[in-house]
Amino acid sequence: MPGDATPHAHHPHSSRSGGPATPQAPPTTFPAQPADYTPTQRDLPVIGAATHQPGHEPTVIDMPSPAPAPEGPSPLYVVGDVHGYLDELRDELRKAGLVDADDQWTGGNARLWFLGDFTDRGPDGIGVVDLVMRLSAEAAAAGGYCKALLGNHELLLIGAKRFGDTPVESGAGTASFQAAWLLNGGQQADMERLEDHHIQWMSRLHAMAVEDDHLLLHSDATCYLEFGDTVSEVNEAVTQAVQRADADETWDLFRRFTKRFAFRDEGSGTAAARELLDAFGGSRVVHGHSPIPYLTGATGDDSGETPPVTGPHVYADGLAVAMDGGVTMDGRLLVTRLPVAEASVNGRR
């Protein structure tokens, strides 16, 4: 069954506790893609019980007027893949000074970008989505902002909710979103708590952005070039594809977003990063999706231990920054202020 390309294991020391939109344009036909990825392990555990974010209504009705932003550039932070690990996210946001002990925004005019993949594998994906949605309102009121990009697991969850076991055509034959979602760490507690406003929010997420000369993406892939020549064209094309709510089209979009490692190989990886930057702007690609231990090949030594992830991984001749610290395995959830020093590899200089 097609799914995410990288197997993920249980974190050994964790304490981790829509209807279709109105069609806007004729469907886009995408060329068939090869089935060149392997599924996630089937025996991923549900770690702990899902918890709700207490005391906060995710749909904000009366938002305060945004405070005027101070002159000069404000700090820019990015967050790698969260995958339902809400407690780890809270801890890292507090360490960065972006939220307080009650998870209220304290970042002032800071800019915070999430690179996608909020759910699946970890215990509380919907709690993560609720927190990000609430911080978006609180940051705007303080003169900053909190925004998010669309990841392949958002597409997977949307598809599982909308289409269930409806057959879709994949490169390896007939598949379904429900089967692929379960195969890739889908948590039943998330599905039970998933509501229409979560689907609506996820379905409007942009695919890419440029901030302070950084090209922000979820996937370390070149598939974005297939949707348009500019950032706005790509975002519009992807949003329309999601909101048309066609099972086969959404599946094809999901499969494209699962591609990875485009910038890893010496020579060709640097060229791929330059191609994206030349097309969409920026001088460095910042992405999630591929866990740093798998990206670097540091998945364990003779003792079976994986070297710790201490920070982002800068590679492709300094043109790419990987932000998925592998929180679902023996890694960590990364919340990092940009820019990252070019000499920094996994946080070491």
FENTA-V353319 format. One record per backbone hydrogen bond with DSSP energy under -0.5 kcal/mol. NH is the residue of the N-H (numbers start at 1). CO is the residue of the C=O. E is the energy in kcal/mol with one decimal. If there is no record, write none. Layout:
# FENTA-V353319
NH:CO:E ; NH:CO:E
This chain:
# FENTA-V353319
14:11:-1.0 ; 17:15:-0.9 ; 21:243:-1.0 ; 30:28:-0.6 ; 36:34:-1.6 ; 44:41:-0.6 ; 47:45:-0.8 ; 48:46:-0.8 ; 49:17:-0.6 ; 54:52:-0.8 ; 56:53:-0.8 ; 58:56:-0.6 ; 60:58:-0.8 ; 61:59:-0.5 ; 63:61:-0.9 ; 67:140:-0.6 ; 67:141:-0.6 ; 76:338:-0.6 ; 77:111:-3.0 ; 78:336:-2.6 ; 79:113:-2.3 ; 80:334:-2.3 ; 82:117:-1.6 ; 83:117:-2.3 ; 84:118:-2.4 ; 85:82:-1.7 ; 86:84:-1.7 ; 89:85:-1.9 ; 90:86:-2.6 ; 91:87:-2.3 ; 92:88:-2.3 ; 93:89:-2.5 ; 94:90:-2.1 ; 95:91:-2.3 ; 96:92:-1.7 ; 97:94:-1.5 ; 98:93:-2.5 ; 99:93:-0.9 ; 100:104:-1.8 ; 103:100:-2.1 ; 106:98:-2.9 ; 107:98:-1.0 ; 110:107:-2.0 ; 111:75:-3.3 ; 112:145:-2.6 ; 113:77:-2.4 ; 114:147:-2.4 ; 115:79:-2.2 ; 121:185:-3.7 ; 122:83:-1.1 ; 122:120:-1.3 ; 124:84:-2.2 ; 128:124:-1.5 ; 129:125:-2.2 ; 130:126:-2.7 ; 131:127:-2.0 ; 132:128:-2.5 ; 133:129:-2.5 ; 134:130:-2.2 ; 135:131:-2.7 ; 136:132:-1.7 ; 137:133:-1.1 ; 138:134:-2.2 ; 139:135:-2.9 ; 140:136:-1.5 ; 141:137:-1.8 ; 142:138:-1.1 ; 143:140:-1.1 ; 144:139:-2.6 ; 145:110:-2.0 ; 147:112:-3.0 ; 149:114:-2.0 ; 150:206:-2.5 ; 154:151:-0.5 ; 155:151:-1.6 ; 156:152:-2.0 ; 157:153:-2.2 ; 158:154:-2.7 ; 159:155:-2.5 ; 160:156:-2.5 ; 161:157:-2.2 ; 162:158:-2.8 ; 163:159:-3.0 ; 164:159:-0.8 ; 164:160:-0.9 ; 166:163:-2.6 ; 168:175:-2.6 ; 170:168:-0.6 ; 170:173:-3.0 ; 173:170:-1.7 ; 175:168:-2.6 ; 178:164:-2.4 ; 180:176:-2.2 ; 181:177:-3.0 ; 182:178:-2.1 ; 183:179:-2.3 ; 184:180:-1.5 ; 185:182:-1.3 ; 186:181:-2.5 ; 190:187:-0.7 ; 191:187:-1.7 ; 192:188:-2.4 ; 193:189:-1.2 ; 194:190:-1.0 ; 198:195:-0.8 ; 199:195:-1.8 ; 200:196:-2.8 ; 201:197:-1.8 ; 202:198:-2.6 ; 203:199:-2.6 ; 204:200:-0.6 ; 204:201:-1.0 ; 205:202:-1.4 ; 206:148:-0.7 ; 209:216:-1.6 ; 211:214:-2.5 ; 214:211:-1.9 ; 215:284:-2.9 ; 216:209:-3.2 ; 216:214:-0.8 ; 217:286:-2.5 ; 218:207:-0.5 ; 221:219:-1.9 ; 225:222:-1.8 ; 226:223:-1.9 ; 227:224:-1.6 ; 234:230:-2.4 ; 235:231:-2.5 ; 236:232:-2.2 ; 237:233:-2.5 ; 238:234:-2.6 ; 239:235:-2.4 ; 240:236:-2.4 ; 241:237:-2.0 ; 242:238:-2.2 ; 243:239:-2.5 ; 244:240:-1.5 ; 245:242:-1.1 ; 246:241:-0.6 ; 247:245:-0.5 ; 250:246:-2.7 ; 251:247:-2.4 ; 252:248:-2.3 ; 253:249:-2.1 ; 254:250:-2.6 ; 255:251:-2.6 ; 256:252:-1.9 ; 257:253:-2.0 ; 258:254:-0.7 ; 258:255:-0.6 ; 259:256:-1.2 ; 262:220:-2.4 ; 264:261:-1.1 ; 265:261:-0.6 ; 268:266:-1.7 ; 269:265:-2.7 ; 270:265:-0.6 ; 271:267:-2.1 ; 272:268:-2.1 ; 273:269:-2.2 ; 274:270:-2.3 ; 275:271:-2.1 ; 276:272:-1.9 ; 277:273:-2.4 ; 278:274:-2.9 ; 279:275:-1.7 ; 280:276:-2.7 ; 281:277:-2.2 ; 283:213:-2.8 ; 284:213:-0.8 ; 285:319:-3.3 ; 286:215:-2.9 ; 287:321:-2.5 ; 288:218:-1.8 ; 290:288:-2.3 ; 291:289:-0.7 ; 292:324:-2.7 ; 294:291:-0.8 ; 295:291:-2.5 ; 296:292:-2.7 ; 297:293:-0.7 ; 298:293:-0.9 ; 299:297:-1.4 ; 301:305:-1.5 ; 304:301:-1.9 ; 310:308:-0.6 ; 310:346:-0.6 ; 313:322:-1.8 ; 314:312:-0.6 ; 314:344:-1.0 ; 315:320:-2.6 ; 319:316:-1.7 ; 320:315:-2.1 ; 321:285:-2.5 ; 322:313:-3.0 ; 323:287:-2.5 ; 325:323:-1.2 ; 329:326:-1.7 ; 331:326:-0.8 ; 331:329:-1.9 ; 332:325:-1.5 ; 334:332:-0.5 ; 336:78:-2.6 ; 338:76:-2.8 ; 344:341:-1.8 ; 345:348:-1.9 ; 346:312:-1.3 ; 347:312:-1.1 ; 348:345:-1.7
